[in-house]
Amino acid sequence: MTTEADCQSATASCSRPERSAGLSLVVLTYPCDMASLLLEHLAAAGLDVRAVVLERRGALKKLHRVLRVVGWRRTAFLGFRKVAALLGISRGERWRTDAFYRRHAGELIVVDDLNSSQCRDALRRLGPDVAIIGGAGPLREHVFGMPRFGTLNMHPGLLPEYRGLSSVFWAVLEGGEVGATLHFIDEGIDTGPIVARRSVPVLPGDTFERLRGRIIAANLDMLVDALRSLNCDGHLVATPQPSGAGRLYHVIPSSKRRAAEARLAALAASGKG
């Protein structure tokens, strides 16, 4: 069995060419800023993406996803411009265009649903070693189980403690530890084996936007380290999560969101984050 120490040693001794060789990577995502950050970070690290499988849904399906993520009440308060941006009606951001994904991958495959047979068939044809989630809802096994080594997800929170949605807000509100987790996808929600975790402390002057930026950066760095280790020796240590550990969180209500923002402001002012 490969130990964590063995993995770290292999990572340190592995040569790191300017461009990766041999590891076939596919990104599964819908259009979002996280997808653009992921693709740009992989390119900067010299890791080639063989294909992007991009989910483009109709307006009604997009609205359903927005409602699932932020809830009916918050959607109503977001205002037309914000909701329009979430639905893809506003076209200002570069990650909304197919051209952006074509520039960062060898192939672009557009599907109606990442859980569709169309996506499954594309993965079967591509035969990737690893799939990486840029932005997606829950995936089914016939998709996340298709890559040779599995499908990796970057969770903006520490697992298993904070699974699900609004994990950073919940952690701050409850006085929990804030951080990032890289894990494999399984049939549960954020329950797959953990590859890496990293604490991200609150710093003076922090806002949730700044904190989110550092959490994303931590996750991207852990992802690149993991892919380089895998490319080096074909092994990647992942620790199964204890059954029933942690809690599944849902969208944080507006009142508790405001309380979390007030708590973060207090922590950032005191320097005790």
SVG drawing of the C-alpha trace seen along z (x, -y; Angstrom):
<svg xmlns="http://www.w3.org/2000/svg" viewBox="-38 -46 52 48">
<polyline fill="none" stroke="black" stroke-width="0.4" points="0.0,0.0 1.3,-3.5 1.7,-5.7 1.3,-9.4 5.1,-9.7 5.8,-7.6 3.5,-9.9 5.3,-13.0 8.7,-11.5 7.6,-10.5 6.3,-14.0 9.5,-15.6 11.7,-13.3 9.6,-13.5 10.9,-15.6 8.6,-18.4 8.9,-19.2 7.4,-22.4 4.6,-20.4 3.1,-17.2 3.5,-13.9 1.2,-10.9 -1.5,-11.9 -4.9,-12.3 -7.0,-15.0 -10.6,-15.9 -12.5,-18.8 -16.2,-18.4 -18.0,-21.7 -20.7,-24.2 -19.7,-27.7 -18.5,-29.5 -15.6,-31.5 -14.2,-28.5 -13.8,-26.6 -11.8,-29.5 -9.5,-29.7 -9.0,-25.9 -8.1,-25.8 -5.8,-28.8 -4.0,-27.3 -3.6,-23.9 -2.1,-25.6 0.3,-27.7 1.4,-24.5 2.2,-22.8 -0.6,-20.3 -2.4,-19.7 -6.2,-19.2 -7.3,-16.7 -10.9,-17.8 -13.5,-20.0 -17.0,-18.5 -19.1,-21.6 -22.7,-21.5 -24.9,-24.1 -28.5,-23.9 -31.6,-25.9 -32.7,-28.9 -35.3,-26.9 -32.7,-24.3 -30.2,-27.0 -32.8,-28.7 -33.4,-25.4 -29.7,-25.1 -29.5,-28.7 -32.5,-28.0 -30.9,-24.8 -27.7,-26.6 -28.9,-29.8 -32.6,-29.1 -35.9,-30.8 -35.6,-33.7 -32.1,-34.7 -32.8,-34.4 -35.7,-36.9 -33.3,-39.3 -30.5,-39.0 -32.1,-41.3 -32.4,-41.0 -28.8,-41.8 -27.3,-39.2 -29.8,-36.5 -29.3,-37.3 -25.6,-36.8 -26.1,-33.5 -28.4,-32.3 -25.8,-33.3 -27.9,-36.1 -25.1,-38.5 -22.2,-37.7 -19.4,-39.9 -17.2,-37.2 -14.9,-35.3 -15.7,-31.9 -19.2,-32.2 -17.9,-31.6 -17.0,-28.3 -13.8,-29.9 -12.4,-30.3 -12.6,-26.5 -11.2,-25.6 -8.1,-27.7 -7.5,-25.7 -8.2,-22.2 -7.5,-19.9 -11.2,-19.3 -14.5,-20.9 -17.6,-18.7 -20.9,-20.5 -23.6,-18.4 -27.1,-19.2 -26.3,-17.4 -23.1,-16.1 -25.1,-13.0 -26.3,-12.3 -25.4,-9.3 -23.8,-11.8 -21.3,-12.7 -20.7,-9.1 -20.1,-8.1 -17.7,-11.1 -15.7,-9.9 -15.7,-6.3 -14.2,-7.5 -11.6,-9.8 -10.5,-7.2 -9.2,-9.8 -6.9,-9.0 -8.5,-11.7 -11.6,-13.9 -11.6,-17.2 -14.8,-19.1 -14.8,-22.8 -18.4,-23.4 -21.1,-20.7 -24.1,-19.3 -24.0,-15.8 -22.7,-13.3 -23.8,-9.7 -21.4,-6.8 -21.6,-6.1 -19.9,-9.5 -17.6,-9.9 -16.5,-6.3 -15.4,-6.4 -11.9,-7.8 -9.1,-5.3 -8.1,-6.8 -11.4,-8.6 -12.9,-12.1 -11.5,-14.8 -13.4,-17.6 -12.2,-20.8 -14.4,-21.5 -14.3,-25.0 -14.4,-23.7 -12.8,-21.1 -14.2,-17.6 -15.8,-15.6 -16.8,-18.4 -18.5,-20.8 -20.1,-19.0 -22.6,-20.5 -23.3,-24.1 -22.3,-27.5 -19.6,-25.6 -17.4,-28.7 -20.3,-30.7 -21.3,-27.8 -17.8,-27.3 -17.3,-31.0 -20.7,-31.2 -20.2,-28.2 -16.6,-29.0 -15.3,-26.0 -12.1,-25.7 -12.0,-27.2 -10.1,-25.5 -10.1,-23.6 -10.3,-19.9 -9.4,-17.9 -11.3,-14.6 -12.5,-11.9 -16.1,-11.9 -18.3,-9.0 -22.0,-8.4 -22.5,-10.7 -22.3,-14.4 -18.7,-15.4 -18.2,-11.9 -15.4,-10.6 -11.9,-9.7 -9.8,-12.7 -6.6,-13.4 -5.5,-16.6 -6.8,-19.2 -5.5,-22.6 -6.5,-25.1 -7.1,-28.7 -7.0,-31.1 -8.9,-34.4 -6.6,-37.3 -6.9,-41.0 -9.3,-42.9 -10.8,-39.7 -14.1,-39.6 -15.8,-36.4 -14.7,-37.3 -11.0,-37.5 -11.3,-34.3 -12.9,-32.5 -10.0,-33.6 -7.4,-32.0 -9.5,-28.8 -9.6,-28.4 -5.9,-29.1 -5.2,-26.4 -7.4,-23.9 -5.8,-24.6 -2.3,-24.2 -3.3,-20.8 -4.8,-19.7 -1.6,-20.4 0.5,-18.6 -1.8,-15.6 -1.7,-15.4 2.1,-15.7 2.4,-12.9 0.0,-10.7 1.8,-11.5 5.1,-10.6 4.3,-7.1 0.7,-6.3 -0.2,-6.4 -2.3,-8.9 -3.0,-8.5 -6.6,-9.0 -8.1,-8.5 -11.7,-7.2 -13.9,-9.4 -15.4,-7.8 -19.0,-6.6 -21.5,-9.1 -18.8,-11.7 -19.5,-15.4 -22.8,-17.1 -24.4,-17.9 -25.1,-21.6 -27.6,-23.4 -27.8,-27.0 -27.4,-29.3 -30.4,-31.5 -30.1,-35.2 -30.3,-36.0 -27.5,-33.5 -25.5,-34.7 -25.6,-38.2 -24.6,-36.8 -21.6,-35.0 -20.5,-38.2 -20.6,-40.1 -18.6,-37.3 -16.0,-37.3 -15.7,-41.1 -15.1,-40.8 -12.5,-38.1 -10.8,-40.0 -10.7,-43.1 -9.4,-41.3 -6.7,-39.3 -7.8,-36.1 -9.0,-34.2"/>
</svg>
